[in-house]
Structures are given as structure tokens and as C-alpha cells.
Amino acid sequence: MADKRVMTMKPRKIPQRKCVACQQMMGKKELIRVVKTPDDQILIDLTGKKSGRGAYLCGKQSCFKLAKKSKALDRALKHGVSAEIYDQLERDFVKVEDEFLAAKEAMDDDE
């Protein structure tokens, strides 16, 4: 007689991260990662796979401005972030914001 075991799958754990500006905990895929690479470049990583020290921000412009004002990225990345880099990140943030929100909506539709 065949062994009839009922296989139940556990729900996958969703990695949680905290926005460095507003301190709100969210799923890792719901946040934008800013990374300091080993060669000291600071850039936005939408894939979440680039090597280096990462910090997470909500996809909101207000959170980025708060992080800039409070120098939250400096603390999270354990590296001084110059005003020029913040300005470049702000321009990049605006560019990727639409792409990020579209990906977030697609992810929500899948669930």
C-alpha cells in the first residue's frame, strides 16, 4: 500500500528591511536599495544583487529628501556622502521611481 503523506508547503518568508528615512519596515522588494560598492561608488540598485553595503529607502520622494536632510545614508552606508552624490542620487531616484513603482504594481498583481 502506498504511503499517503500530505505535503503542505510553508509560506515563504518575505525578507523585511527598514527605510533609513521614515524607519518603516517593509518587504525588501517594496524598497529601493542604495549601495556603496567595494570601490566606493554610491548608486541605486533596483536588482538588490550588487555587492556592497546597502541601505533601503521607500519609493517616495519625501523619504529621499528626509534621508538627505538627516544624512541617514551616511550613517547606514558607514561612509560620508557628499552633496554632489546626494544630488546625483536624487536625479537617479526620480528616473527610477516610475520604473520601481511599475515593478511594484506588477508584483502586487501577481499576488
ABEGO torsion letter per residue (X at the ends): XBBBBBBBBBBBBBBBBBBAAAGBBBBAAABBBBBBBAAGBBBBBAAGABBEBBBBBBABAAAAAAAAAAGAAAAAAGBBBBAAAAAAAAAAAAAAAAAAAAAAAAAAAAX
